[in-house]
Each structure stands twice: as structure tokens, then as C-alpha cells.
Amino acid sequence: MGSSQGYFFPPQAKLLESALDILGDEITCGPLVTSRFLSLSHSKKEVPAMFTGLIRTIILYIVIIAGIRLMGKRQVGELEPSELVLSLIIADLASVPMQDYGIPLLTGLIPILVLLSITMILSVLTVKSVKFRAVLCGKPSIVIRDGLVDQREMARNRLTVDELLEELRVKGYTDPAMVKYAILETSGQLSVLPYANQKPPTARQLKVSVEEGGLPLVVVSDGRLLEHNLKALGRDRNWLDKQLAQRDCPSVEQVFLLLVDQSDGIYLARKDMSI
Amino acid sequence: MKRLWIAVAILVLLLAGSLVNGYYVQSLTERMTERLEQAQDLAHQDQWDRAEQITQQTYEDWENHHFYLHTTLRHSDTDRISTGFRSVLQLLDQEEDAQYAAANADLVAQLELLAEMEQASLVNVL
């Protein structure tokens, strides 16, 4: 920035600046000295102006996304690169005008609006274009294929053997040979698909008939009746009272949690009245 | 698609706003620096009252834009210029020729720097 243009900084001026820094701005001195001091301090521009802030935000956002993409998927964690960048920058941007009252609110709001707009544009483009999605979010990498570890893919994603084994153990596999495919997703998570003979059998494979319970809904939560859920189940208060009476529970207030599914399966946890 | 156009519209609006802000601050400070330079010429011609009157009007003009300037620029920068105006007015009142010239030049430079900061230029971005 050209903020220091036209100013001369002799050693005495620097000395004066330091002295005034120590004594504080409220020092009583002649108008000329005050004015000189103000002009010296003026050279320290810390906050970018509107246009500068807007362009800098765009540049920094792109640079950070590129940097995170280069870091590989393992460092991303559960967020997509653009989401990670957004959460990293917005938190910092919002805190600046919150802490420094000398900065206009717009200085924080404009970059946040710019970031949100760019993210919105990128999210729409990633939905519309497969190529763009691959550039922005990357592609899933197959790190184990037919029980064999693909070292090239691991190196490309900065994934170490220890990390791979740890992820496999978390998924319940101790040996890569048990795994048909292990895929490192763009979110950084590892999806493990075992060989068919390593998968637990399903009820269908065992030809066992299993009753479908449906989605259980919370009917009583911490002594409070959630009537809309009771209605959604097609039941009323009389039915509920009867169910409670059958379980030796005199009132709703004495229920900590009551779940009911669509086939009238009931889970009841009584409230600990001593707490 | 609607969300895309809303986001693009916000970005365009912000870009336009920042350019208009740059132009506005530039024209405001240019007008003020011209008047401050005119006041300085009058002071050199020993027309102190007229110089003070022009500087006072410029100061009032600055103060009239206080809300806008305070919401778009760093407060310490606008406060410095307000203080600069008061110093210049005091020196005009005392008819201190040399000190007034220096303080006035300083004030003009600060106004120019303020406008420069808001300009859409590569130097500012870098």
C-alpha cells in the first residue's frame, strides 16, 4: 500500500513516536507536534480498504483451498476442502471487528459475505459439473484392491501404513487381506468393503423372518409429553395412559424416555426421581 | 441455479459498492484538499480570516460525512484527520505561518492517503 508515501522518518521522529507511544495519545503538546505524530502513526495501515479487502479475500480463499487440496485427503478430516477453508477463515474474520471497536463492522462483514457467496457459487458448480467437483473436492482413491495395498495411491494421499491399519482396525479389520476394497473418500474417511465371505450374514441370507419396527419416535422426554409425535403414531392420550399403567408407571412425569415405533414396540426408561 | 445467481449478484454488488466507495472517497478528499490548498494560498497572502473560514467550512464538510466515513474507514484514520483539522484551525487562529503550512500539508497528505487506500489498484491488493 502506498500509505507511507510522502513521509520522511528521521531517527528523531522514530524516537518521538516511541516516546509518545509510552506517554499515550492524550499527551498535551503543541498542535504541530501532535499533527506530526499523527502523520507518523498514519503510515501503519492495518486494515485493507473495501475493494482491497474484497479482492484479497478471494485470492486468499483460492490459495487456501489449493493448499488444502495439495495436503491430501487425510488432513481434511470430515469436511470438504471448501467447507474447511470457510470455517477456518470465517471464525477469524468475525472475531476481528468483534474485538477491535476501532474497525468498521463492514471490514468483517464484507469478506464474510464474499466467502459465503464464493462458497455458494462453488457448491452450485460442484453439483452441476463432475469435472469441477473433481478439481475442487478431488476423487475417491482406492488404497486397497483385492487385499493388496496400493502404495502409489497411499503416497499420493500422504497416507501412512500406520494410519491405514488404524482406520482398518476402527472398522473391525485387522488384516488388509480381509478387505476387497478400501476407498479413501474425498472427505478423508476410509470406506472398507470386505470380501463377501468376510461380511456378516444378513437375515435375508439366513432366510430368517424379521419384523420391521419402523422409525421409533420419542413420545415422552424427561417427563414431558410430545403430543405431535403421539399424533404422528396415530395414538392418543388414553392409549398412552393404558400403556403406562401396564408397566406400573402412574404418570408421564415419572417417565424419563418413552420411545414408540410404528409396530407399537415400546421402550420405557423411568425417571430417577432422586436426581 | 437461483442460489448461484444470488451469490453472483452479492459479489457483483459488493464489487460495485467498493468501486463506488473508492470513487466517492476520492472525490470527497480531492474537493477538500483543493480547498485546504486554497486556504493556504490565502494565508500566504495574509488573508488569515478568509483562510480560516474556508478551512472551517472544509472541516464542517468532513464532519457532515462522519457517519459514512466512520462506517467504511478505520476509525483511527478518520479521527486523525478530524484532529488534524482542529490543529490547522488552531494554527490559523494564532496566525502561525510556518507551523500552519506544515500542519496543513500534513492534513492534505493524510486526506490523499485515505483516498489512495480506497482505490481499486494492484498496489493496494498486493
Contacts between the chains, C-beta under 8 A, distances in Angstrom:
chain1	res1	chain2	res2	distance
A	1	B	116	7.8
A	1	B	117	6.5
A	1	B	123	6.9
A	1	B	124	5.6
A	2	B	113	7.3
A	2	B	116	5.2
A	2	B	123	6.1
A	2	B	124	7.7
A	3	B	113	5.4
A	3	B	116	7.3
A	3	B	117	6.5
A	5	B	113	7.2
A	5	B	116	7.6
A	6	B	109	5.2
A	6	B	112	7.8
A	6	B	113	7.8
A	7	B	109	7.4
A	30	B	99	7.9
A	31	B	86	7.8
A	31	B	87	3.8
A	31	B	88	8.0
A	31	B	90	5.1
A	31	B	91	5.8
A	31	B	99	7.3
A	31	B	103	6.4
A	32	B	87	7.3
A	32	B	91	7.4
A	32	B	99	4.6
A	32	B	102	6.2
A	32	B	103	5.8
A	34	B	83	6.9
A	34	B	87	6.0
A	35	B	83	7.7
A	35	B	84	5.8
A	35	B	87	4.6
A	35	B	88	7.8
A	35	B	102	7.6
A	35	B	103	4.6
A	35	B	106	5.1
A	35	B	107	7.4
A	36	B	102	7.8
A	36	B	106	6.9
A	38	B	80	4.6
A	38	B	83	6.1
A	38	B	84	6.2
A	38	B	106	7.7
A	38	B	110	7.5
A	39	B	106	4.8
A	39	B	109	6.8
A	39	B	110	6.4
A	41	B	76	7.8
A	41	B	80	7.1
A	42	B	77	6.9
A	42	B	80	5.8
A	42	B	110	5.7
A	42	B	113	6.5
A	45	B	74	7.8
A	45	B	77	7.9
A	45	B	117	6.3
A	46	B	74	7.5
A	47	B	74	5.1
A	48	B	124	7.4
A	49	B	18	7.8
A	49	B	21	8.0
A	49	B	22	7.4
A	49	B	73	7.6
A	49	B	117	4.6
A	49	B	118	4.5
A	49	B	119	7.9
A	49	B	124	6.8
A	50	B	17	7.0
A	50	B	18	3.8
A	50	B	21	4.9
A	50	B	22	7.0
A	50	B	72	6.5
A	50	B	118	6.4
A	51	B	15	7.7
A	51	B	18	3.8
A	51	B	19	6.4
A	51	B	21	7.5
A	51	B	22	5.7
A	51	B	118	6.9
A	51	B	119	7.4
A	51	B	120	4.4
A	51	B	124	7.2
A	51	B	125	8.0
A	52	B	117	7.6
A	52	B	124	4.4
A	52	B	125	5.6
A	53	B	18	7.8
A	54	B	14	5.8
A	54	B	15	6.4
A	54	B	18	5.3
A	55	B	125	4.7
A	56	B	125	6.1
A	59	B	125	7.4
A	101	B	75	7.6
A	102	B	74	6.5
A	102	B	75	4.4
A	102	B	76	5.2
A	103	B	74	6.1
A	103	B	75	7.2
A	104	B	70	6.9
A	104	B	71	5.3
A	104	B	72	6.0
A	104	B	73	6.7
A	104	B	74	7.0
A	104	B	75	7.1
A	105	B	71	7.4
A	106	B	71	6.1
A	106	B	72	6.0
A	107	B	74	7.6
A	110	B	14	6.1
A	110	B	18	7.7
A	113	B	10	6.0
A	113	B	14	6.2
A	114	B	11	6.7
A	114	B	14	6.2
A	116	B	7	7.6
A	116	B	10	7.9
A	117	B	7	4.1
A	117	B	8	7.4
A	117	B	10	4.5
A	117	B	11	4.7
A	117	B	14	7.7
A	118	B	7	7.4
A	118	B	11	7.4
A	120	B	3	5.5
A	120	B	4	7.0
A	120	B	6	7.2
A	120	B	7	3.6
A	121	B	4	5.9
A	121	B	7	4.8
A	121	B	8	6.5
A	121	B	11	7.7
A	123	B	3	7.8
A	124	B	1	7.0
A	124	B	3	5.8
A	124	B	4	4.0
A	124	B	7	7.5
A	125	B	4	7.6
